Every structure is written in structure tokens, then in C-alpha cells.
Amino acid sequence: MATFKFDIKPLFPEAIIKVSADLLPQDFAGSRVHSADTTCKIAAIVDYMGQQSATAQELVSPVTTAQRLGKSDNQTIYLLGDATDGPRGSVLGLLKVGTKDLYLYDETGQPHQVKRAPAILDFYVHESRQRCGLGKRLFEAMLAQEKWSPAKLSVDRPSPKLILFMARHYGLVRTIPQANHFVVYEGYFNDMIPSTPSLQGAQSVPAVLAAATAGSNVQRASGEGATGNYRKRRSLDEQLQQGCSARNSLPLPSRSNGSCSMAEIIQLSRARSNNNSPAGEGQSSTGNTSIRNK
């Protein structure tokens, strides 16, 4: 657990508090002087817990800081505290969530532009208090406040522990990795219409994309594959680049960094399909639409 030089009890009227860009607990009603003092203390807690989370996940730098939270208008942090632990109390967990505008691909490779997608951005419970139900308690409080469904959450670079947590508590065992490092679960795209209907007419999805979404990379939350660290694993972008480097007589537009977009991959698939059919002889692809991840 994390203890601080100040008493956390005034900051935690309840075990779980919600903090937004103002760095004040939800429904805070103190004076201006009290507000400034509270902001400083909450910032210290957020920075420390963010660093602890990064260390636990072996990240180069924290993804959660008070400065980043203060500059965001669509992110929220839930903090779990124990006011009865010692003379000053302790902080046990952190959960950062927000909404993102994302370009996502379903199991068949169809693109979806999802506005304000609910996202899990950071999740950490102190090592000394893990496997005690505190993570589930913190997560359930967030779901109730945000009115979100677990199956409709996108997760930014989930750790192995988070993958197992979602499987154990919510039965979410099949993931669909994305090129932007987010992960969504099977069923996420139910009732969604692809953003680019014309892509539905493509005769095939590139083999590298099909393999990434329908094969070995659609992982189960059991066995070695489920515990692979998404934050260290080779990204789908790299797999797509390998697919590009293996192309033969159909070069795609060159880029200085050697990468290619998903639209170009699909363009290559279409061109190959046309060349393999009598009607496609002598034709060339004219599509120039680039779909980018935000």
C-alpha cells in the first residue's frame, strides 16, 4: 500500500473517490484555500500511483500523471483508499478511464470509426493487496459510475494481469488486437456497421490481417498466449509491414519509414484479386484513401 506524509482521510470520504481534470474529489465543496491544498495532495497521490503502475508493468514512463490528467477533459481516475490503515491511511489502487475516438477493425478486417469509445487506460492495485477482491471492487465502482458494459470496453495495451482479470471476472476470453495497440473483445462490434461499406465488396482480406485477428492473435485467457505482454509484444503494425515487404509485382506507394497503411494492404489484396481474374487484366487500383489510427 502507498502511504504519504499527509493524512488521506479528509480526501477519502468514501473508500473510492473519483477525480477529474480539476484534481479534486467528486462533489468537493471546500474553500479556495482548502481546494488548493487538496489539489496538491491528490496530484501527489496520482503521480505516485501512476509511477507504481508503470513499474509493475515494466513501462519506460508512467501513462498516468497529474499533469496529463489536468490537461484532459475526457479522462477520469478512480482511487481506492483505506482510511483505517495506520495513522494516516493508505492508497491501494488506481483505475484511469476515458473516451477515445478510435479506428478499429473487427474479426473480418472491416474498419469501424468509433466515436468516444469507452477505454481502460491504466489499472493498478498495490501488490500487497492483490487477489483480495479490491480490483473487482474498484472496477465495479467505475462501471456503475460510467454506466459502461465490460464487453464494450477498449483497453489500451493491457497487461497480462488485466487480460486474466477480464476473463476471470467478466468471462471475456477472446481478444481482437488492433494496430493502434488497443484491444477489444469478441462481441464488441455486434450491432455496429462498418465505417466504409465499400470495403465489404473486397473479395478477400489480406492474409496477414486474417491471421492476426482470426487465428493465433485472437487469444484465449488461458495458456501461454493469454499472458503475453501486449505492451512488449510485436504490434500488428509490424506484422502488416512484413506483409508489405513480401509483396511481389504489385508495389504500394512508398513511404520514408517503410510502413504501409491498412487501406494500402486492402488495396493490394484487391489488385491481386483483379489480376487473378480475366476481367481484372490490365486494370489498376485507383483507391487513395488512407485510414489512420488516432
C-alpha positions in Angstrom: 0.0 0.0 0.0 1.0 3.6 -0.6 1.4 5.9 2.4 2.1 9.6 2.3 3.3 12.3 4.6 -0.2 13.7 4.9 -3.4 12.3 6.2 -5.5 10.9 3.4 -8.7 10.6 5.5 -10.1 14.1 4.5 -9.5 13.2 0.9 -11.4 9.9 1.0 -14.9 10.5 2.5 -15.6 7.1 0.8 -13.2 4.2 0.1 -13.3 5.0 -3.7 -13.1 8.6 -5.0 -13.5 9.9 -8.5 -11.0 12.6 -9.7 -11.2 14.5 -12.9 -9.1 17.3 -14.6 -9.6 19.7 -11.6 -7.7 17.2 -9.4 -10.4 17.3 -6.8 -12.6 14.5 -5.5 -16.0 14.4 -7.0 -18.5 16.7 -5.1 -15.7 18.5 -3.3 -17.1 21.6 -1.6 -14.2 23.1 0.3 -13.0 26.7 0.4 -10.4 28.1 -2.1 -7.6 27.6 0.3 -8.7 24.1 1.1 -9.1 23.4 -2.6 -5.5 24.3 -3.4 -4.2 22.1 -0.6 -6.4 19.2 -1.7 -5.3 19.6 -5.3 -1.6 19.3 -4.3 -2.3 16.2 -2.3 -4.3 14.5 -5.0 -1.6 15.3 -7.5 1.0 13.7 -5.3 -1.2 10.5 -5.0 -1.8 10.3 -8.7 1.8 10.8 -9.6 3.0 8.2 -7.1 0.4 5.6 -8.0 1.0 6.2 -11.7 4.7 5.5 -11.2 3.9 2.4 -9.2 1.7 1.1 -12.1 4.4 1.8 -14.7 7.0 0.0 -12.6 4.7 -3.0 -12.1 4.1 -3.2 -15.9 7.8 -2.6 -16.7 7.0 0.6 -18.7 9.6 3.1 -19.6 7.5 6.0 -18.3 4.1 6.4 -16.5 1.0 6.7 -18.5 -0.8 8.3 -15.6 0.3 11.6 -14.2 -1.4 14.6 -12.5 -0.2 16.9 -15.3 -1.7 14.7 -18.0 -5.0 14.4 -16.1 -5.1 18.2 -15.6 -4.8 18.7 -19.4 -7.5 16.2 -20.3 -11.3 16.8 -20.4 -12.3 13.3 -21.1 -10.3 11.2 -18.6 -11.2 10.2 -15.0 -9.2 8.5 -12.3 -10.7 6.3 -9.6 -8.7 5.9 -6.4 -9.1 3.3 -3.8 -8.1 4.2 -0.3 -8.1 2.6 3.2 -8.5 5.3 5.8 -8.2 2.8 8.6 -4.7 1.6 7.6 -2.3 3.3 10.0 -2.4 6.8 11.4 -2.6 8.5 8.1 -4.3 5.8 5.9 -3.1 4.4 2.6 -4.0 4.3 -1.1 -4.4 0.9 -2.5 -5.4 1.2 -6.2 -5.8 3.3 -9.3 -8.0 3.0 -12.3 -7.8 5.5 -15.2 -10.6 5.5 -17.8 -11.6 7.8 -20.6 -13.2 8.1 -24.0 -11.3 7.9 -27.3 -12.1 8.4 -31.0 -10.7 5.2 -32.4 -10.4 3.4 -35.8 -10.9 -0.3 -35.0 -11.0 -3.4 -37.1 -13.3 -6.4 -36.5 -12.6 -10.0 -36.9 -13.0 -9.9 -40.7 -10.9 -6.8 -41.2 -13.7 -4.4 -41.7 -12.9 -0.9 -40.3 -15.1 0.9 -37.7 -14.8 4.5 -36.7 -15.9 4.6 -33.1 -16.5 8.0 -31.5 -15.9 8.4 -27.8 -15.2 4.7 -27.3 -15.0 3.8 -23.5 -11.4 3.0 -22.8 -9.4 1.5 -19.9 -6.2 3.4 -19.8 -4.4 2.3 -16.6 -5.2 -0.1 -13.8 -3.2 -0.9 -10.8 -3.7 -2.4 -7.3 -0.8 -2.5 -4.9 1.0 -5.8 -4.9 0.4 -6.3 -1.1 -3.4 -6.1 -1.7 -3.8 -8.1 -4.9 -6.1 -11.2 -5.0 -8.2 -9.7 -2.3 -11.1 -8.6 -4.4 -10.1 -4.9 -4.4 -9.5 -4.7 -8.1 -13.0 -6.0 -8.8 -14.4 -3.6 -6.3 -12.7 -0.7 -7.9 -13.7 -1.8 -11.4 -17.3 -2.3 -10.5 -17.5 1.1 -8.9 -16.2 2.6 -12.2 -18.7 0.6 -14.3 -21.6 1.8 -12.1 -20.5 5.4 -12.3 -19.8 5.5 -16.0 -22.7 3.1 -16.9 -20.4 1.1 -19.2 -20.5 -2.6 -20.1 -17.3 -4.7 -19.8 -17.8 -6.2 -23.3 -17.9 -2.8 -24.9 -14.6 -1.5 -23.4 -11.5 -0.9 -25.3 -8.2 -1.5 -23.4 -5.0 0.4 -24.1 -2.1 -2.1 -24.1 -3.5 -4.4 -21.5 -1.0 -6.2 -19.2 -1.2 -10.0 -18.7 -2.8 -9.5 -15.3 -5.5 -7.3 -16.8 -6.2 -9.9 -19.6 -6.7 -12.5 -16.9 -8.8 -10.1 -14.7 -11.3 -9.5 -17.6 -11.5 -13.3 -18.2 -11.9 -14.3 -14.6 -14.5 -11.7 -13.6 -16.4 -11.0 -16.8 -15.9 -14.1 -19.0 -14.1 -12.1 -21.7 -11.6 -14.6 -23.1 -11.2 -13.8 -26.8 -9.5 -10.5 -27.7 -9.2 -8.7 -31.1 -5.8 -6.9 -31.1 -5.7 -3.6 -33.0 -2.9 -1.9 -34.9 -3.2 1.1 -32.5 -2.3 -1.2 -29.6 -5.8 -1.1 -28.2 -7.5 -4.4 -27.5 -11.3 -5.1 -27.8 -13.2 -8.3 -27.1 -15.3 -10.6 -29.2 -18.8 -9.1 -29.4 -17.5 -5.6 -29.3 -18.7 -5.0 -32.9 -22.1 -6.6 -32.5 -24.7 -4.2 -33.9 -22.0 -2.0 -35.5 -22.0 -1.1 -39.2 -18.5 -0.8 -40.8 -17.5 2.8 -41.4 -16.5 2.1 -45.1 -19.2 -0.1 -46.7 -17.4 -0.2 -50.0 -14.7 -2.3 -48.3 -17.3 -5.1 -47.8 -17.1 -5.7 -51.6 -13.4 -6.8 -51.4 -13.1 -10.4 -52.3 -10.5 -11.2 -49.6 -8.9 -9.8 -46.5 -5.1 -9.8 -46.5 -3.7 -13.0 -45.1 -1.7 -11.1 -42.5 -4.8 -9.4 -41.2 -6.8 -12.6 -41.1 -4.1 -14.4 -39.3 -3.8 -11.6 -36.7 -7.5 -11.3 -36.0 -8.9 -14.8 -36.6 -6.0 -17.0 -35.8 -3.2 -17.1 -33.3 -3.6 -13.5 -32.2 -7.2 -13.8 -31.2 -6.2 -15.1 -27.9 -7.8 -17.1 -25.1 -7.3 -16.2 -21.5 -5.7 -19.5 -20.7 -2.3 -20.8 -21.6 0.8 -19.0 -22.6 -0.8 -16.9 -25.4 -3.2 -15.2 -23.0 -0.4 -13.9 -20.7 1.8 -12.4 -23.4 2.6 -8.8 -22.5 0.7 -6.6 -25.0 2.9 -3.7 -24.0 6.0 -5.6 -25.2 4.5 -7.8 -27.9 5.2 -7.2 -31.6 2.4 -4.9 -32.8 0.0 -5.6 -35.7 1.7 -2.7 -37.5 4.9 -4.7 -37.7 3.0 -7.8 -39.0 1.4 -5.6 -41.7 4.8 -4.3 -42.6 6.1 -7.8 -43.1 3.2 -8.5 -45.3 4.1 -5.4 -47.4 7.8 -6.4 -47.7 6.7 -9.8 -49.1 4.7 -8.3 -52.0 6.0 -9.3 -55.4 4.9 -7.4 -58.5 2.4 -5.0 -57.0 4.3 -2.2 -55.2 2.4 0.1 -53.0 3.1 3.8 -52.6 6.5 4.1 -50.9 7.0 5.9 -47.6 10.1 7.1 -46.0 9.6 4.9 -42.9 8.9 1.7 -44.9 5.4 1.2 -43.4 2.1 0.9 -45.1 -1.5 1.7 -44.1 -4.3 -0.8 -43.7 -6.0 0.8 -46.7 -2.9 0.1 -48.8 -2.9 -3.6 -47.6 -6.6 -3.9 -48.7 -5.7 -2.1 -52.0 -3.0 -4.7 -52.6 -5.5 -7.5 -51.9 -7.9 -6.0 -54.4 -5.2 -5.6 -57.0 -4.1 -9.2 -56.7 -7.7 -10.4 -56.9 -8.2 -8.4 -60.1 -5.0 -9.7 -61.7 -6.0 -13.2 -60.9 -9.3 -12.9 -62.8 -9.8 -12.5 -66.6 -11.8 -9.3 -66.1 -9.0 -7.8 -64.0 -6.3 -8.0 -66.6 -4.8 -4.6 -67.4 -6.7 -2.9 -64.6 -5.0 -0.8 -61.9 -6.3 0.3 -58.5 -7.1 3.9 -58.1 -8.1 4.0 -54.5 -6.1 6.5 -52.5 -8.0 6.6 -49.2 -5.8 6.3 -46.0 -7.4 5.2 -42.8 -5.3 6.2 -39.8 -5.5 5.4 -36.1 -5.9 8.3 -33.8 
